[in-house]
């Protein structure tokens, strides 16, 4: 997904392997069947936050777009891994 590359998400995430962050497959499994999944992930990928990686705080990036439609696509893509 181009947006993931442009937003440097793949530095810490991959689709099926654990890197610094959980794989998107893991995330999809975690949110499977949860009604609030889309809302939660939308917030997570659009609002910059801090995450702990091996005890060190790092900035969690946000997607480089303001297009709500693109964000929705991305979230649904992650959830359907
Ligand atoms: C600095 C490394 C890093 C970058 C860059 C990064 N992430 Fe993450 N991400 C993490 C870590 C670590 C977690 C786990 C945080 C937690 O569970 O508190 C995480 C969690 C997530 C989750 C799961 C959230 C949840 O509630 O389970 C999603 C979805 C996600 N990232 C998407 C993205 C997207 C999309 C981008 C690009 C805009 C991105 N990440 C960039 C490290 C990163």
Backbone and ligand atoms as CSV (ligand in chain L), in Angstrom:
chain,resi,resn,atom,element,x,y,z
A,1,UNK,N,N,0.842,-1.207,0.000
A,1,UNK,CA,C,0.000,0.000,0.000
A,1,UNK,C,C,0.869,1.245,0.000
A,2,UNK,N,N,0.643,2.095,-0.992
A,2,UNK,CA,C,1.541,3.220,-1.157
A,2,UNK,C,C,1.512,4.179,0.042
A,3,UNK,N,N,0.318,4.391,0.571
A,3,UNK,CA,C,0.185,5.313,1.692
A,3,UNK,C,C,1.007,4.851,2.903
A,4,UNK,N,N,1.068,3.542,3.112
A,4,UNK,CA,C,1.863,3.002,4.216
A,4,UNK,C,C,3.347,3.280,3.998
A,5,UNK,N,N,3.785,3.142,2.746
A,5,UNK,CA,C,5.196,3.411,2.440
A,5,UNK,C,C,5.501,4.884,2.617
A,6,UNK,N,N,4.644,5.726,2.045
A,6,UNK,CA,C,4.854,7.165,2.130
A,6,UNK,C,C,4.861,7.651,3.574
A,7,UNK,N,N,4.076,7.008,4.417
A,7,UNK,CA,C,3.955,7.465,5.795
A,7,UNK,C,C,4.949,6.768,6.716
A,8,UNK,N,N,5.853,5.986,6.152
A,8,UNK,CA,C,6.909,5.290,6.901
A,8,UNK,C,C,6.392,4.269,7.912
A,9,UNK,N,N,5.178,3.816,7.744
A,9,UNK,CA,C,4.597,2.825,8.649
A,9,UNK,C,C,5.381,1.525,8.593
A,10,UNK,N,N,5.943,1.225,7.403
A,10,UNK,CA,C,6.556,-0.084,7.221
A,10,UNK,C,C,7.936,-0.161,7.864
A,11,UNK,N,N,8.390,0.976,8.381
A,11,UNK,CA,C,9.616,0.974,9.158
A,11,UNK,C,C,9.426,0.105,10.407
A,12,UNK,N,N,8.255,0.149,10.979
A,12,UNK,CA,C,7.985,-0.557,12.225
A,12,UNK,C,C,6.978,-1.690,12.071
A,13,UNK,N,N,6.245,-1.721,10.979
A,13,UNK,CA,C,5.216,-2.753,10.808
A,13,UNK,C,C,5.434,-3.524,9.520
A,14,UNK,N,N,5.083,-4.792,9.537
A,14,UNK,CA,C,4.948,-5.489,8.271
A,14,UNK,C,C,3.601,-6.189,8.290
A,15,UNK,N,N,3.197,-6.731,7.171
A,15,UNK,CA,C,1.876,-7.339,7.119
A,15,UNK,C,C,1.814,-8.602,7.973
A,16,UNK,N,N,2.846,-9.441,7.876
A,16,UNK,CA,C,2.712,-10.721,8.574
A,16,UNK,C,C,3.872,-11.063,9.499
A,17,UNK,N,N,4.826,-10.137,9.644
A,17,UNK,CA,C,5.911,-10.425,10.582
A,17,UNK,C,C,5.987,-9.352,11.646
A,18,UNK,N,N,6.277,-9.748,12.863
A,18,UNK,CA,C,6.394,-8.786,13.930
A,18,UNK,C,C,7.704,-8.022,13.774
A,19,UNK,N,N,7.638,-6.697,13.745
A,19,UNK,CA,C,8.857,-5.884,13.780
A,19,UNK,C,C,8.803,-5.134,15.106
A,20,UNK,N,N,9.088,-3.826,15.081
A,20,UNK,CA,C,8.969,-3.068,16.330
A,20,UNK,C,C,7.509,-2.969,16.749
A,21,UNK,N,N,6.625,-2.882,15.790
A,21,UNK,CA,C,5.198,-2.853,16.072
A,21,UNK,C,C,4.575,-4.175,15.654
A,22,UNK,N,N,3.343,-4.411,16.074
A,22,UNK,CA,C,2.653,-5.653,15.711
A,22,UNK,C,C,2.412,-5.721,14.207
A,23,UNK,N,N,2.372,-6.922,13.661
A,23,UNK,CA,C,2.058,-7.073,12.238
A,23,UNK,C,C,0.591,-6.713,12.023
A,24,UNK,N,N,0.252,-6.359,10.796
A,24,UNK,CA,C,-1.139,-5.991,10.538
A,24,UNK,C,C,-2.061,-7.197,10.635
A,25,UNK,N,N,-1.496,-8.393,10.408
A,25,UNK,CA,C,-2.301,-9.591,10.611
A,25,UNK,C,C,-2.697,-9.710,12.085
A,26,UNK,N,N,-1.722,-9.451,12.949
A,26,UNK,CA,C,-1.963,-9.515,14.394
A,26,UNK,C,C,-3.042,-8.490,14.791
A,27,UNK,N,N,-2.899,-7.289,14.256
A,27,UNK,CA,C,-3.866,-6.235,14.563
A,27,UNK,C,C,-5.262,-6.614,14.073
A,28,UNK,N,N,-5.326,-7.155,12.854
A,28,UNK,CA,C,-6.620,-7.568,12.317
A,28,UNK,C,C,-7.248,-8.632,13.208
A,29,UNK,N,N,-6.426,-9.568,13.676
A,29,UNK,CA,C,-6.942,-10.641,14.532
A,29,UNK,C,C,-7.438,-10.079,15.861
A,30,UNK,N,N,-6.675,-9.116,16.396
A,30,UNK,CA,C,-7.024,-8.523,17.681
A,30,UNK,C,C,-8.369,-7.804,17.623
A,31,UNK,N,N,-8.650,-7.154,16.480
A,31,UNK,CA,C,-9.878,-6.365,16.381
A,31,UNK,C,C,-11.025,-7.082,15.686
A,32,UNK,N,N,-10.752,-8.322,15.314
A,32,UNK,CA,C,-11.774,-9.072,14.582
A,32,UNK,C,C,-13.092,-9.099,15.356
A,33,UNK,N,N,-14.162,-8.703,14.690
A,33,UNK,CA,C,-15.471,-8.776,15.311
A,33,UNK,C,C,-15.782,-7.669,16.310
A,34,UNK,N,N,-14.849,-6.719,16.477
A,34,UNK,CA,C,-15.114,-5.640,17.426
A,34,UNK,C,C,-15.738,-4.453,16.698
A,35,UNK,N,N,-16.828,-3.990,17.232
A,35,UNK,CA,C,-17.582,-2.920,16.583
A,35,UNK,C,C,-16.781,-1.627,16.514
A,36,UNK,N,N,-15.955,-1.369,17.522
A,36,UNK,CA,C,-15.252,-0.084,17.567
A,36,UNK,C,C,-13.919,-0.119,16.807
A,37,UNK,N,N,-13.621,-1.236,16.163
A,37,UNK,CA,C,-12.324,-1.406,15.505
A,37,UNK,C,C,-11.989,-0.268,14.546
A,38,UNK,N,N,-12.949,0.046,13.665
A,38,UNK,CA,C,-12.649,1.051,12.663
A,38,UNK,C,C,-12.395,2.422,13.276
A,39,UNK,N,N,-13.234,2.786,14.236
A,39,UNK,CA,C,-13.086,4.087,14.886
A,39,UNK,C,C,-11.748,4.168,15.624
A,40,UNK,N,N,-11.393,3.089,16.328
A,40,UNK,CA,C,-10.154,3.093,17.109
A,40,UNK,C,C,-8.926,3.197,16.220
A,41,UNK,N,N,-8.929,2.381,15.166
A,41,UNK,CA,C,-7.757,2.399,14.293
A,41,UNK,C,C,-7.663,3.693,13.503
A,42,UNK,N,N,-8.812,4.264,13.151
A,42,UNK,CA,C,-8.786,5.531,12.439
A,42,UNK,C,C,-8.090,6.584,13.293
A,43,UNK,N,N,-8.451,6.609,14.563
A,43,UNK,CA,C,-7.811,7.551,15.472
A,43,UNK,C,C,-6.318,7.237,15.583
A,44,UNK,N,N,-6.019,5.939,15.737
A,44,UNK,CA,C,-4.630,5.536,15.929
A,44,UNK,C,C,-3.731,5.933,14.763
A,45,UNK,N,N,-4.249,5.862,13.539
A,45,UNK,CA,C,-3.394,6.159,12.395
A,45,UNK,C,C,-3.450,7.619,11.952
A,46,UNK,N,N,-4.329,8.430,12.565
A,46,UNK,CA,C,-4.396,9.831,12.159
A,46,UNK,C,C,-3.904,10.791,13.240
A,47,UNK,N,N,-3.952,10.379,14.490
A,47,UNK,CA,C,-3.492,11.234,15.573
A,47,UNK,C,C,-2.128,10.737,16.038
A,48,UNK,N,N,-1.089,11.552,15.899
A,48,UNK,CA,C,0.236,11.106,16.340
A,48,UNK,C,C,0.229,10.793,17.836
A,49,UNK,N,N,0.903,9.729,18.221
A,49,UNK,CA,C,0.940,9.354,19.623
A,49,UNK,C,C,2.337,8.840,19.948
A,50,UNK,N,N,2.527,8.423,21.179
A,50,UNK,CA,C,3.819,7.855,21.580
A,50,UNK,C,C,3.640,6.370,21.837
A,51,UNK,N,N,4.593,5.586,21.416
A,51,UNK,CA,C,4.554,4.159,21.731
A,51,UNK,C,C,5.869,3.785,22.395
A,52,UNK,N,N,5.821,2.712,23.179
A,52,UNK,CA,C,7.041,2.236,23.824
A,52,UNK,C,C,7.618,1.069,23.035
A,53,UNK,N,N,8.853,1.190,22.602
A,53,UNK,CA,C,9.526,0.090,21.924
A,53,UNK,C,C,10.736,-0.294,22.765
A,54,UNK,N,N,10.710,-1.491,23.297
A,54,UNK,CA,C,11.767,-1.953,24.206
A,54,UNK,C,C,12.050,-0.930,25.299
A,55,UNK,N,N,10.974,-0.367,25.835
A,55,UNK,CA,C,11.126,0.552,26.948
A,55,UNK,C,C,11.472,1.977,26.538
A,56,UNK,N,N,11.708,2.203,25.253
A,56,UNK,CA,C,12.057,3.539,24.791
A,56,UNK,C,C,10.855,4.168,24.104
A,57,UNK,N,N,10.527,5.383,24.467
A,57,UNK,CA,C,9.396,6.044,23.823
A,57,UNK,C,C,9.759,6.523,22.432
A,58,UNK,N,N,8.926,6.188,21.464
A,58,UNK,CA,C,9.127,6.695,20.113
A,58,UNK,C,C,7.827,7.302,19.626
A,59,UNK,N,N,7.950,8.215,18.673
A,59,UNK,CA,C,6.743,8.800,18.101
A,59,UNK,C,C,6.061,7.790,17.205
A,60,UNK,N,N,4.774,7.607,17.408
A,60,UNK,CA,C,4.018,6.794,16.468
A,60,UNK,C,C,3.524,7.711,15.373
A,61,UNK,N,N,3.941,7.427,14.170
A,61,UNK,CA,C,3.582,8.288,13.059
A,61,UNK,C,C,2.088,8.330,12.800
A,62,UNK,N,N,1.687,9.241,11.946
A,62,UNK,CA,C,0.312,9.292,11.463
A,62,UNK,C,C,0.379,9.291,9.941
A,63,UNK,N,N,-0.694,8.866,9.322
A,63,UNK,CA,C,-0.672,8.798,7.863
A,63,UNK,C,C,-0.593,10.185,7.245
A,64,UNK,N,N,0.132,10.268,6.142
A,64,UNK,CA,C,0.333,11.546,5.486
A,64,UNK,C,C,-0.787,11.838,4.487
A,65,UNK,N,N,-1.985,11.963,4.986
A,65,UNK,CA,C,-3.093,12.376,4.137
A,65,UNK,C,C,-4.179,12.969,5.015
A,66,UNK,N,N,-4.948,13.854,4.447
A,66,UNK,CA,C,-6.088,14.391,5.179
A,66,UNK,C,C,-7.379,13.913,4.541
A,67,UNK,N,N,-7.210,13.031,3.592
A,67,UNK,CA,C,-8.364,12.526,2.858
A,67,UNK,C,C,-9.033,11.398,3.646
A,68,UNK,N,N,-10.190,11.683,4.195
A,68,UNK,CA,C,-10.885,10.723,5.056
A,68,UNK,C,C,-11.163,9.403,4.330
A,69,UNK,N,N,-11.409,9.507,3.062
A,69,UNK,CA,C,-11.697,8.309,2.269
A,69,UNK,C,C,-10.472,7.388,2.191
A,70,UNK,N,N,-9.307,8.001,2.025
A,70,UNK,CA,C,-8.072,7.209,1.959
A,70,UNK,C,C,-7.774,6.550,3.297
A,71,UNK,N,N,-8.030,7.296,4.376
A,71,UNK,CA,C,-7.788,6.750,5.703
A,71,UNK,C,C,-8.708,5.549,5.947
A,72,UNK,N,N,-9.967,5.712,5.547
A,72,UNK,CA,C,-10.926,4.634,5.731
A,72,UNK,C,C,-10.491,3.375,4.955
A,73,UNK,N,N,-10.024,3.605,3.738
A,73,UNK,CA,C,-9.504,2.498,2.934
A,73,UNK,C,C,-8.374,1.777,3.627
A,74,UNK,N,N,-7.459,2.580,4.159
A,74,UNK,CA,C,-6.283,2.020,4.814
A,74,UNK,C,C,-6.683,1.178,6.021
A,75,UNK,N,N,-7.569,1.731,6.838
A,75,UNK,CA,C,-8.007,1.024,8.045
A,75,UNK,C,C,-8.704,-0.287,7.668
A,76,UNK,N,N,-9.543,-0.214,6.652
A,76,UNK,CA,C,-10.230,-1.435,6.238
A,76,UNK,C,C,-9.251,-2.449,5.659
A,77,UNK,N,N,-8.224,-1.943,5.000
A,77,UNK,CA,C,-7.203,-2.830,4.443
A,77,UNK,C,C,-6.479,-3.570,5.582
A,78,UNK,N,N,-6.095,-2.819,6.611
A,78,UNK,CA,C,-5.416,-3.448,7.754
A,78,UNK,C,C,-6.330,-4.491,8.391
A,79,UNK,N,N,-7.582,-4.112,8.598
A,79,UNK,CA,C,-8.521,-5.010,9.280
A,79,UNK,C,C,-8.861,-6.250,8.459
A,80,UNK,N,N,-8.569,-6.218,7.191
A,80,UNK,CA,C,-8.914,-7.395,6.387
A,80,UNK,C,C,-7.698,-8.270,6.095
A,81,UNK,N,N,-6.615,-8.026,6.810
A,81,UNK,CA,C,-5.437,-8.880,6.610
A,81,UNK,C,C,-5.713,-10.276,7.128
L,1,LIG,C1,C,8.311,4.051,15.464
L,1,LIG,C2,C,7.724,2.806,14.965
L,1,LIG,C3,C,6.318,2.861,14.405
L,1,LIG,C4,C,5.879,3.573,13.304
L,1,LIG,C5,C,6.685,4.503,12.413
L,1,LIG,C6,C,4.491,3.232,13.129
L,1,LIG,N1,N,4.100,2.354,14.102
L,1,LIG,FE1,FE,2.207,1.576,14.317
L,1,LIG,N2,N,2.781,0.750,16.102
L,1,LIG,C7,C,4.061,0.744,16.627
L,1,LIG,C8,C,4.035,0.070,17.911
L,1,LIG,C9,C,5.252,-0.164,18.812
L,1,LIG,C10,C,2.693,-0.322,18.136
L,1,LIG,C11,C,2.113,-1.015,19.369
L,1,LIG,C12,C,1.634,0.074,20.285
L,1,LIG,C13,C,0.749,-0.383,21.381
L,1,LIG,O1,O,0.217,-1.492,21.319
L,1,LIG,O2,O,0.592,0.424,22.298
L,1,LIG,C14,C,1.935,0.105,16.972
L,1,LIG,C15,C,0.580,-0.134,16.790
L,1,LIG,C16,C,-0.109,0.093,15.600
L,1,LIG,C17,C,-1.438,-0.362,15.314
L,1,LIG,C18,C,-2.317,-1.184,16.241
L,1,LIG,C19,C,-3.003,-0.305,17.241
L,1,LIG,C20,C,-3.804,-1.091,18.218
L,1,LIG,O3,O,-4.636,-0.442,18.863
L,1,LIG,O4,O,-3.642,-2.306,18.314
L,1,LIG,C21,C,-1.765,0.068,14.062
L,1,LIG,C22,C,-3.059,-0.154,13.299
L,1,LIG,C23,C,-0.635,0.812,13.578
L,1,LIG,N3,N,0.368,0.815,14.527
L,1,LIG,C24,C,-0.579,1.420,12.336
L,1,LIG,C25,C,0.453,2.241,11.921
L,1,LIG,C26,C,0.401,3.066,10.722
L,1,LIG,C27,C,-0.766,3.111,9.744
L,1,LIG,C28,C,1.581,3.731,10.677
L,1,LIG,C29,C,2.015,4.775,9.653
L,1,LIG,C30,C,1.261,6.012,9.687
L,1,LIG,C31,C,2.385,3.306,11.829
L,1,LIG,N4,N,1.657,2.415,12.547
L,1,LIG,C32,C,3.688,3.735,12.109
L,1,LIG,C33,C,5.189,1.283,16.038
L,1,LIG,C34,C,5.186,2.115,14.911
